[in-house]
Amino acid sequence: MSESREFCPRCGDPVPERRDPLPGEPRGRDALLCDDCYFEDFDLVDAPDRIEVLVCSSCGAVRRGESWRDVGARDYTDIAVDEVAESLGVHVDAEDVEWGVEPEQVDENTVRMHCRFSGVVRGTLRSAEVTVPVKISRGTCDRCGRIAGGYYAGIVQVRADERDLTPAERAEALDIAERYVADQEADGDREAFITEVTETDDGPDIKLSSNRLAQNVATRITESLGGSFESYPTLVTEDGDGNEVYRVTFAVRLPRYAEGEIVDPEDGDGPVLVTGVSGRLQGVRLATGAEYTSAFADGDAPDATRLGTRDDAAETTVVTVEDENAIQVLDPVTYEAKTVPNPAFVDDGAESVLAFEHGGDVHLVPDEDAERPAESVSNRE
């Protein structure tokens, strides 16, 4: 009785019977070779002779194919390790692969990568060592080139209605823009950047890299500081396909009154300290401490007389508390004793209060951290 045997197609030596390959495993002629013939031409690692890496000298991004990528590398050695790791190929038959790399800094622009590999192939532990020189070249990525060239597509102009912006509003608007753009960059949008911020007497002009970015910044500024915005497109050019390219200005208009202003709605109930401007105008009645809410909404504001700001108030002495409705204090300007309404935000037993003088009248003003009274009264225009 003859025994059925398989033979190596190269040398003719008998080979052990093997199982049929699983789906995805090699089925070609090499799979039939004996171990000696198989390992004769076997390479555990496929490595390039040399790797050239183009790195942006401004931001450190790496050119891969037709695009630039932020790799977050600490130095060029990290970049070389990443590039070698992506370019090396390990044989498909290898199992339990382990590898390590030892970089050698040859000069400022060259890193020689000494790589060691091991893996199990056909039940045999195989190892290999390869050395790959990595050449670092410097250039300028598209994003940094646009920034350096002053490129922008959208402008956000921040202004206020019939008044100057407060320093706090200027700072908050810029912080909103910077935080939003930084979030977009962190999410991988390399085309998101602020080109320039120009401070004018009326408010900041923020130039951004895209109209979408500018519109989203304008939206977030008005959501935080109140007001509204309108867009004004300007045709600047046509692209290579003949499509019109527009540069859009988003004109943000903050509310007529700012938080911390003291205004008189002239409704007979006295001045109001403005505490909110998003939507309806909100504040605190200085005479009573009750909440004030304007009937106007959607960015409209009542016609009110500006009297001053919270910063104009000064600390003054309480002379005596006459009753729950009246209190006697020293006029912060003339130092005369005057009887004024006793609002709910004045603490019982207080020895001093903030007072604001306008036109000979004295009004008490709550501290910034004063709690709102439990009782609330809405006054409608």
Secondary structure per residue as TSV (DSSP state, phi and psi in degrees):
chain	resnum	aa	ss	phi	psi
A	1	M	-	360.0	125.7
A	2	S	-	-88.2	146.6
A	3	E	-	-95.8	132.5
A	4	S	-	-81.0	124.2
A	5	R	-	-127.5	155.7
A	6	E	E	-103.6	148.8
A	7	F	E	-128.5	146.9
A	8	C	-	-65.4	126.5
A	9	P	T	-69.8	-10.3
A	10	R	T	-96.3	-52.2
A	11	C	T	-104.5	-13.0
A	12	G	-	83.9	-3.2
A	13	D	-	-69.9	146.6
A	14	P	E	-65.2	145.5
A	15	V	E	-124.4	150.7
A	16	P	-	-60.8	150.9
A	17	E	-	-67.0	133.0
A	18	R	-	-116.3	154.4
A	19	R	-	-70.6	159.3
A	20	D	-	-66.7	139.8
A	21	P	-	-64.0	144.8
A	22	L	-	-76.4	162.9
A	23	P	T	-56.4	131.4
A	24	G	T	94.4	-18.1
A	25	E	S	-81.4	153.3
A	26	P	-	-62.2	139.2
A	27	R	-	-121.9	6.7
A	28	G	S	-77.9	-169.6
A	29	R	G	-63.4	-33.9
A	30	D	G	-61.5	-29.0
A	31	A	G	-67.1	-19.8
A	32	L	G	-93.4	-9.2
A	33	L	S	-68.9	151.8
A	34	C	-	-71.6	166.3
A	35	D	H	-59.9	-41.6
A	36	D	H	-61.6	-46.8
A	37	C	H	-70.0	-36.2
A	38	Y	H	-63.0	-46.6
A	39	F	H	-79.2	-9.7
A	40	E	H	-62.5	-38.9
A	41	D	T	-112.2	19.4
A	42	F	-	-84.7	133.9
A	43	D	-	-122.9	118.6
A	44	L	S	-67.4	-34.2
A	45	V	E	-127.1	137.4
A	46	D	E	-107.0	113.8
A	47	A	-	-128.5	143.3
A	48	P	-	-72.8	156.0
A	49	D	S	-69.5	-27.6
A	50	R	-	-162.4	146.8
A	51	I	E	-124.4	131.2
A	52	E	E	-112.1	131.1
A	53	V	E	-122.4	127.7
A	54	L	E	-99.3	119.8
A	55	V	E	-116.9	134.9
A	56	C	E	-69.8	124.6
A	57	S	T	-71.6	-14.6
A	58	S	T	-91.8	-49.2
A	59	C	T	-113.8	-8.8
A	60	G	-	83.4	6.2
A	61	A	-	-66.5	153.7
A	62	V	E	-112.3	136.5
A	63	R	E	-82.4	120.5
A	64	R	E	-129.0	112.0
A	65	G	T	68.1	-126.3
A	66	E	T	-99.1	6.4
A	67	S	E	-129.9	165.1
A	68	W	E	-107.1	142.1
A	69	R	E	-130.0	137.9
A	70	D	-	-81.5	118.2
A	71	V	-	-102.5	-11.9
A	72	G	-	65.7	27.4
A	73	A	-	-77.2	146.7
A	74	R	S	-76.8	-35.3
A	75	D	S	-155.0	-176.0
A	76	Y	H	-68.1	-25.4
A	77	T	H	-63.9	-42.3
A	78	D	H	-60.3	-41.2
A	79	I	H	-63.0	-42.1
A	80	A	H	-62.8	-41.9
A	81	V	H	-60.5	-45.9
A	82	D	H	-63.1	-42.7
A	83	E	H	-67.1	-40.5
A	84	V	H	-65.5	-41.6
A	85	A	H	-60.2	-35.8
A	86	E	H	-79.4	-25.1
A	87	S	H	-91.9	-20.1
A	88	L	-	-80.3	143.3
A	89	G	E	-123.6	132.8
A	90	V	E	-102.0	140.4
A	91	H	-	-54.4	140.5
A	92	V	T	-64.6	-24.5
A	93	D	T	-81.0	-10.4
A	94	A	-	-76.8	138.8
A	95	E	E	-123.7	159.6
A	96	D	E	51.6	49.2
A	97	V	E	-76.1	135.2
A	98	E	E	-129.8	145.6
A	99	W	E	-151.7	157.4
A	100	G	E	-146.8	160.3
A	101	V	E	-137.7	140.5
A	102	E	E	-125.8	107.1
A	103	P	E	-78.3	144.4
A	104	E	E	-126.2	114.3
A	105	Q	E	-77.6	105.6
A	106	V	E	-78.5	-49.1
A	107	D	E	-152.9	-169.6
A	108	E	T	-60.6	-29.9
A	109	N	T	-115.1	4.8
A	110	T	E	-131.6	130.1
A	111	V	E	-124.8	123.7
A	112	R	E	-95.5	122.3
A	113	M	E	-102.0	115.1
A	114	H	E	-95.2	112.4
A	115	C	E	-112.3	135.7
A	116	R	E	-122.1	133.0
A	117	F	E	-128.3	150.5
A	118	S	E	-145.7	149.6
A	119	G	E	-168.3	161.9
A	120	V	E	-100.2	123.2
A	121	V	E	-128.1	123.9
A	122	R	T	53.3	37.1
A	123	G	T	78.3	4.6
A	124	T	E	-113.9	133.1
A	125	L	E	-75.2	121.7
A	126	R	E	-117.7	151.0
A	127	S	E	-138.9	158.5
A	128	A	E	-155.4	150.8
A	129	E	E	-128.6	133.5
A	130	V	E	-134.6	150.4
A	131	T	E	-122.1	125.0
A	132	V	E	-122.2	114.7
A	133	P	E	-74.1	136.1
A	134	V	E	-117.0	120.1
A	135	K	E	-99.8	122.7
A	136	I	E	-97.0	121.5
A	137	S	E	-113.7	149.0
A	138	R	E	-110.0	142.6
A	139	G	E	-153.1	-161.4
A	140	T	-	-127.4	124.7
A	141	C	-	-74.3	166.7
A	142	D	H	-59.6	-41.1
A	143	R	H	-64.2	-49.9
A	144	C	H	-66.3	-32.6
A	145	G	H	-64.4	-39.1
A	146	R	H	-68.5	-40.4
A	147	I	H	-63.2	-46.2
A	148	A	H	-63.0	-31.6
A	149	G	T	-85.8	2.4
A	150	G	T	73.4	25.1
A	151	Y	-	-68.9	139.8
A	152	Y	-	-156.3	157.1
A	153	A	S	-121.0	-30.5
A	154	G	E	-129.2	149.5
A	155	I	E	-125.1	134.5
A	156	V	E	-110.4	115.6
A	157	Q	E	-103.3	120.5
A	158	V	E	-104.4	118.5
A	159	R	E	-134.1	173.0
A	160	A	E	-124.1	154.6
A	161	D	T	-79.4	111.1
A	162	E	T	60.5	30.0
A	163	R	S	-162.3	171.0
A	164	D	-	-85.6	150.2
A	165	L	-	-66.4	145.1
A	166	T	-	-80.0	155.9
A	167	P	H	-55.7	-36.9
A	168	A	H	-65.3	-39.0
A	169	E	H	-67.6	-41.1
A	170	R	H	-58.9	-48.9
A	171	A	H	-64.6	-40.2
A	172	E	H	-67.7	-40.4
A	173	A	H	-61.7	-44.7
A	174	L	H	-66.9	-39.0
A	175	D	H	-64.5	-39.6
A	176	I	H	-61.2	-45.4
A	177	A	H	-63.1	-46.1
A	178	E	H	-66.1	-41.5
A	179	R	H	-66.8	-40.7
A	180	Y	H	-66.0	-44.5
A	181	V	H	-64.0	-40.6
A	182	A	H	-62.5	-37.6
A	183	D	H	-64.9	-39.8
A	184	Q	H	-65.5	-40.3
A	185	E	H	-62.8	-42.8
A	186	A	H	-63.9	-27.3
A	187	D	T	-84.6	3.4
A	188	G	T	102.3	4.5
A	189	D	-	-85.5	97.9
A	190	R	T	-75.3	-11.9
A	191	E	T	-92.1	5.5
A	192	A	-	-96.2	116.4
A	193	F	-	-160.4	156.9
A	194	I	E	-95.8	121.4
A	195	T	E	-78.5	-44.8
A	196	E	E	-162.7	146.9
A	197	V	E	-121.1	120.6
A	198	T	E	-110.2	121.5
A	199	E	E	-88.7	123.5
A	200	T	-	-114.6	170.9
A	201	D	S	-62.5	-30.0
A	202	D	S	-86.1	-22.6
A	203	G	-	153.2	173.4
A	204	P	E	-79.5	145.9
A	205	D	E	-108.8	121.2
A	206	I	E	-111.7	115.2
A	207	K	E	-94.3	128.2
A	208	L	E	-125.1	164.2
A	209	S	S	-75.2	-18.5
A	210	S	-	-147.3	156.4
A	211	N	H	-66.2	-36.3
A	212	R	H	-62.0	-43.9
A	213	L	H	-63.3	-44.3
A	214	A	H	-63.3	-41.9
A	215	Q	H	-64.2	-40.9
A	216	N	H	-67.8	-35.0
A	217	V	H	-65.7	-45.4
A	218	A	H	-60.0	-40.2
A	219	T	H	-62.3	-44.3
A	220	R	H	-70.1	-32.7
A	221	I	H	-65.9	-44.4
A	222	T	H	-71.8	-31.2
A	223	E	H	-65.0	-34.4
A	224	S	H	-87.0	-42.2
A	225	L	H	-105.9	-1.4
A	226	G	-	85.2	-177.5
A	227	G	-	86.6	-159.7
A	228	S	E	-152.3	176.5
A	229	F	E	-146.2	155.6
A	230	E	E	-127.7	155.2
A	231	S	E	-112.9	143.2
A	232	Y	E	-133.7	98.5
A	233	P	E	-79.1	147.3
A	234	T	E	-132.4	125.8
A	235	L	E	-71.4	125.5
A	236	V	E	-114.3	-29.9
A	237	T	E	-170.1	-174.2
A	238	E	E	-126.1	144.7
A	239	D	-	-82.1	-176.7
A	240	G	T	-62.4	-21.7
A	241	D	T	-94.9	5.1
A	242	G	S	85.9	8.0
A	243	N	-	-81.3	139.4
A	244	E	E	-71.7	137.3
A	245	V	E	-113.9	124.2
A	246	Y	E	-110.5	144.2
A	247	R	E	-105.1	128.0
A	248	V	E	-113.6	131.6
A	249	T	E	-100.4	125.2
A	250	F	E	-104.4	108.1
A	251	A	E	-90.9	106.0
A	252	V	E	-88.2	129.9
A	253	R	E	-120.6	107.2
A	254	L	E	-75.1	160.0
A	255	P	-	-57.5	158.4
A	256	R	S	-61.7	-32.8
A	257	Y	S	-115.2	147.7
A	258	A	-	-109.7	154.4
A	259	E	T	-57.6	136.3
A	260	G	T	95.3	-10.3
A	261	E	E	-76.5	150.5
A	262	I	E	-111.0	119.5
A	263	V	E	-129.8	158.6
A	264	D	E	-115.5	108.6
A	265	P	-	-68.2	-4.9
A	266	E	-	57.3	44.2
A	267	D	S	-108.3	7.4
A	268	G	S	91.9	-5.8
A	269	D	S	-105.5	7.5
A	270	G	-	92.7	178.4
A	271	P	-	-66.1	160.3
A	272	V	E	-130.1	133.7
A	273	L	E	-87.6	118.2
A	274	V	E	-72.7	126.1
A	275	T	E	-118.2	-11.7
A	276	G	E	-157.4	143.6
A	277	V	-	-130.9	2.4
A	278	S	S	-82.7	120.2
A	279	G	S	78.3	-118.9
A	280	R	S	-79.4	149.6
A	281	L	-	-69.4	128.7
A	282	Q	E	-123.8	150.8
A	283	G	E	-169.6	-168.8
A	284	V	E	-126.0	127.5
A	285	R	E	-68.3	125.9
A	286	L	T	-72.3	-26.4
A	287	A	T	-75.0	-33.6
A	288	T	T	-119.4	-26.1
A	289	G	-	86.8	1.8
A	290	A	-	-76.6	156.4
A	291	E	E	-69.1	145.6
A	292	Y	E	-121.0	135.0
A	293	T	E	-135.5	125.2
A	294	S	-	-72.7	152.1
A	295	A	S	-75.7	-17.4
A	296	F	-	-79.4	142.0
A	297	A	-	-135.3	-179.0
A	298	D	T	57.4	40.4
A	299	G	T	88.5	-12.6
A	300	D	-	-74.0	154.2
A	301	A	-	-133.1	148.7
A	302	P	-	-72.4	158.5
A	303	D	-	-79.0	109.1
A	304	A	-	-130.9	153.0
A	305	T	E	-90.3	127.4
A	306	R	E	-76.7	127.2
A	307	L	E	-105.4	-29.6
A	308	G	E	161.6	-155.6
A	309	T	E	-135.1	167.7
A	310	R	G	-57.6	-34.0
A	311	D	G	-64.8	-18.5
A	312	D	G	-78.5	-14.1
A	313	A	-	-73.4	147.5
A	314	A	E	-128.7	152.2
A	315	E	E	-73.1	133.6
A	316	T	E	-137.9	167.7
A	317	T	E	-90.3	138.9
A	318	V	E	-82.9	121.6
A	319	V	E	-81.0	-51.6
A	320	T	E	-163.8	153.5
A	321	V	E	-98.4	111.7
A	322	E	E	-74.1	-46.4
A	323	D	E	-164.3	-170.0
A	324	E	T	-68.8	-13.2
A	325	N	T	-108.6	-11.6
A	326	A	E	-139.5	145.6
A	327	I	E	-142.8	143.5
A	328	Q	E	-106.5	126.4
A	329	V	E	-133.3	167.1
A	330	L	E	-84.6	131.6
A	331	D	-	-59.3	123.2
A	332	P	T	-66.5	-11.8
A	333	V	T	-102.3	-51.4
A	334	T	T	-96.1	-13.6
A	335	Y	-	62.8	22.1
A	336	E	-	-84.4	150.3
A	337	A	E	-76.0	125.4
A	338	K	E	-131.7	142.3
A	339	T	E	-92.3	125.9
A	340	V	E	-132.0	165.2
A	341	P	E	-58.9	147.5
A	342	N	-	-102.4	92.8
A	343	P	-	-73.3	164.0
A	344	A	T	-67.4	-20.5
A	345	F	T	-82.5	-4.3
A	346	V	S	-84.4	123.6
A	347	D	-	-69.5	143.9
A	348	D	T	-63.1	134.4
A	349	G	T	81.2	6.9
A	350	A	-	-64.7	135.9
A	351	E	S	-93.5	-17.7
A	352	S	E	-146.4	155.8
A	353	V	E	-142.6	165.2
A	354	L	E	-86.9	132.4
A	355	A	E	-132.2	147.6
A	356	F	E	-127.7	127.6
A	357	E	E	-108.0	131.8
A	358	H	E	-148.8	124.4
A	359	G	T	59.0	31.6
A	360	G	T	86.6	-10.1
A	361	D	E	-96.6	143.9
A	362	V	E	-109.4	131.9
A	363	H	E	-126.0	136.1
A	364	L	E	-83.4	145.1
A	365	V	E	-125.7	134.6
A	366	P	-	-72.9	150.5
A	367	D	-	-63.8	158.6
A	368	E	T	-61.2	-33.0
A	369	D	T	-97.3	12.9
A	370	A	-	-67.7	139.4
A	371	E	-	-75.5	149.8
A	372	R	-	-72.4	143.9
A	373	P	-	-68.0	152.8
A	374	A	S	-65.2	-36.4
A	375	E	-	-82.0	133.6
A	376	S	-	-127.8	132.2
A	377	V	-	-125.1	126.3
A	378	S	-	-97.9	130.3
A	379	N	-	-110.2	125.8
A	380	R	-	-105.7	139.3
A	381	E	-	-76.5	360.0
